[in-house]
Amino acid sequence: MFAGGQNVSLAQSASVSAPKAMWAPGGKRERWTPENTVFAFVDHQTGLMNLVNDTPAVEYKNVVVGLAKLAKIHNIPSVITTSAESGPNGPKLPEVVAQLPNAPYIKRNGQINAWEDPAFVDAIKKTGRTKIVMSGITTDVCVAFAALSALDAGFEVYVVTDASGSMSEQTQLASLMRMQDAGAIMGTWFALSCEMLYDWRNPKGQETAQLFVEHFPAYAEIFHSHAAHSKK
């Protein structure tokens, strides 16, 4: 892609209309916000769920669905992709699709690396966002391959570690280290949720609190304890 006679990357050519939100006034580090991110849900499929052993399956699925709800609450552009749905990998988790019915749904026929599918890359590009929040199954293959490719193309990548599943804790750690070494940001679903909200006075504060009640059991206890005390 060329602009002004100079060769620029796909990510560099994208633009975000909203003003940049920096971590400090006049600073150089831009926060991740609902206005500058796109969520990529990579291969959260019913069959592949059987490969997730670094965390209990129920807990893992709870986080993935919570992440989809987070995207819905803030109206964040999202792209869903699956690999060989008609085979043992199975379809996308229906709970994720139900939360994001309007998200582009890219069904890959054979590419292990989602970034090798032009339809997936085009869907990301059309959002105009250069910051990709990525999660999926498995972390060492489906997430890592796509993340490394996106980084190489000039995008920024935030890997939601607890919404990405592996066959063992050792595999998960090695995968996260590989992506971090390449420049990806590692974070959790809860931390990302708080960064998207950033201030409880945000109009999305009440919905976020309800999200935590539904998908963060420890927070739910805090919430209910506070509610009970407020009634006294």
C-alpha positions in Angstrom: 0.0 0.0 0.0 1.4 3.4 -0.9 0.7 6.8 0.5 2.5 10.0 -0.5 4.9 8.0 -2.5 6.0 6.0 0.5 5.4 2.3 1.2 3.4 1.9 4.5 2.0 -1.1 6.3 -1.6 -2.1 6.5 -1.7 -1.1 10.2 0.0 2.3 9.6 -2.5 3.2 6.9 -5.5 2.6 9.2 -6.9 5.6 11.1 -8.9 6.1 14.3 -11.1 9.1 14.4 -11.3 9.4 18.1 -8.6 11.5 19.9 -5.9 9.3 21.4 -6.2 8.5 25.1 -2.8 8.5 26.7 -1.8 7.0 30.0 -0.4 10.4 31.2 -1.1 13.9 29.9 1.4 14.5 27.1 2.6 11.0 27.4 3.7 8.6 24.7 1.7 5.5 25.6 -1.8 5.2 24.3 -4.4 3.3 26.3 -6.5 0.6 24.8 -10.0 1.9 24.5 -13.4 0.9 22.9 -12.7 3.5 20.3 -9.3 2.1 19.1 -9.5 -1.7 19.5 -11.0 -4.6 17.6 -11.6 -8.0 19.2 -10.6 -11.2 17.4 -12.1 -14.4 18.7 -9.9 -17.2 17.1 -11.2 -20.8 17.1 -13.2 -20.9 20.3 -14.8 -24.1 19.0 -16.8 -26.8 20.8 -14.4 -29.6 19.7 -11.3 -27.6 20.5 -12.6 -27.0 24.0 -11.4 -30.5 24.8 -7.8 -29.4 24.3 -8.0 -26.8 27.1 -6.3 -28.3 30.1 -4.4 -25.4 31.6 -7.5 -24.2 33.4 -10.8 -25.9 34.3 -13.1 -25.9 31.2 -16.1 -24.3 33.1 -13.9 -21.4 34.3 -12.3 -21.0 30.9 -15.7 -20.8 29.0 -17.0 -18.4 31.6 -14.2 -16.0 30.8 -14.6 -16.3 27.0 -18.3 -15.6 27.2 -17.5 -12.7 29.5 -15.1 -11.3 27.0 -17.7 -11.5 24.3 -20.2 -9.6 26.6 -17.5 -7.0 27.1 -17.3 -6.3 23.4 -21.0 -6.1 23.2 -21.3 -3.6 26.2 -18.8 -1.2 24.6 -19.9 -1.8 21.0 -16.4 -2.8 20.1 -15.9 -4.2 16.6 -15.3 -7.9 16.7 -14.3 -10.6 14.2 -15.0 -14.3 14.8 -13.1 -17.0 13.0 -13.2 -20.8 13.1 -11.1 -23.6 11.5 -12.6 -26.6 9.7 -16.0 -26.4 11.5 -17.3 -29.4 9.7 -14.6 -31.6 11.2 -13.8 -32.5 14.8 -13.0 -28.9 15.7 -16.7 -28.2 15.8 -18.6 -24.9 15.5 -17.9 -21.7 17.4 -19.1 -21.6 20.9 -22.8 -20.7 20.5 -22.7 -18.4 23.5 -20.1 -16.2 21.8 -22.0 -16.0 18.6 -25.2 -15.1 20.4 -23.5 -12.1 22.0 -22.0 -10.9 18.8 -24.6 -11.7 16.1 -23.4 -8.9 13.7 -19.7 -9.7 13.9 -18.0 -11.0 10.7 -17.8 -14.8 11.0 -14.9 -16.1 9.0 -15.0 -19.9 8.5 -11.6 -21.0 7.4 -11.4 -24.2 5.3 -7.8 -25.2 6.0 -5.6 -22.3 7.1 -4.2 -23.0 10.6 -3.0 -19.4 10.8 -6.1 -17.1 10.6 -3.9 -14.4 9.2 -3.4 -16.5 6.1 -7.1 -16.0 5.3 -7.7 -12.8 3.3 -11.3 -12.6 4.6 -10.1 -12.5 8.2 -7.5 -9.8 7.5 -10.0 -7.8 5.5 -12.5 -7.9 8.3 -9.9 -6.6 10.7 -8.8 -3.9 8.2 -12.3 -2.7 7.6 -12.7 -1.7 11.3 -9.9 0.9 10.9 -8.4 -0.3 14.2 -4.7 -1.0 14.7 -5.0 -2.5 18.2 -6.2 -6.1 18.1 -7.4 -7.8 21.3 -6.9 -11.5 20.5 -7.9 -14.8 22.2 -8.6 -18.3 21.2 -7.8 -22.0 21.2 -5.1 -23.1 21.2 -2.8 -20.4 22.6 0.4 -22.0 21.2 -0.9 -22.4 17.6 -4.2 -20.6 16.7 -3.5 -17.5 18.8 0.3 -17.4 18.5 0.3 -17.8 14.7 -2.2 -15.0 14.2 -0.7 -12.8 16.8 2.8 -13.1 15.4 1.5 -12.4 11.9 -0.4 -9.3 13.0 2.6 -8.0 14.8 4.7 -8.5 11.8 2.2 -6.6 9.7 2.5 -3.6 12.0 -0.5 -4.1 14.3 -0.5 -4.0 18.1 -1.7 -7.2 19.8 -3.2 -7.7 23.3 -3.5 -11.3 24.2 -6.2 -12.1 26.7 -4.4 -14.9 28.5 -7.3 -16.4 30.5 -9.5 -16.4 27.4 -6.9 -18.3 25.5 -6.5 -22.0 26.3 -3.7 -24.6 26.0 -3.1 -28.3 26.6 -1.0 -27.7 29.7 0.3 -24.9 31.9 3.7 -25.3 30.5 2.4 -24.9 27.0 0.5 -21.8 27.9 3.5 -20.2 29.5 5.8 -20.9 26.6 3.2 -19.6 24.2 2.7 -16.3 26.1 6.5 -15.8 26.4 6.9 -16.3 22.6 4.3 -13.7 21.8 5.5 -11.3 24.5 9.0 -11.5 23.1 7.6 -10.5 19.7 6.0 -7.4 21.2 2.5 -8.6 22.2 0.9 -7.3 25.4 -0.2 -9.9 27.9 -3.3 -9.2 30.0 -6.4 -10.8 31.6 -10.1 -10.5 31.0 -10.7 -8.5 34.2 -7.8 -6.1 33.5 -9.0 -5.5 30.0 -12.6 -4.9 31.2 -11.3 -2.3 33.6 -9.2 -0.6 30.9 -12.2 -0.5 28.6 -14.3 1.2 31.3 -11.4 3.1 33.0 -13.7 5.2 35.2 -16.8 4.0 37.1 -18.5 7.2 36.2 -18.4 6.0 32.6 -22.0 5.4 31.3 -21.1 1.8 30.9 -20.3 1.5 34.6 -23.5 -0.2 35.7 -23.4 -2.7 32.8 -19.8 -3.5 33.6 -20.6 -4.1 37.3 -23.4 -6.5 36.2 -20.8 -8.2 33.9 -18.5 -8.8 36.8 -21.4 -10.1 38.9 -22.2 -12.7 36.2 -18.6 -13.7 35.3 -16.3 -12.9 38.2 -17.6 -14.9 41.3 -15.3 -13.1 43.7 -16.5 -9.7 42.6 -20.1 -10.9 42.8 -19.6 -11.6 46.5 -18.2 -8.0 47.0 -21.2 -6.6 45.0 -23.8 -8.4 47.0 -22.2 -7.6 50.3 -22.2 -3.9 49.4 -25.8 -4.1 48.3 -26.9 -5.8 51.5 -25.0 -3.2 53.6 -26.5 -0.3 51.7 -30.0 -1.5 52.6 -29.4 -1.2 56.3 
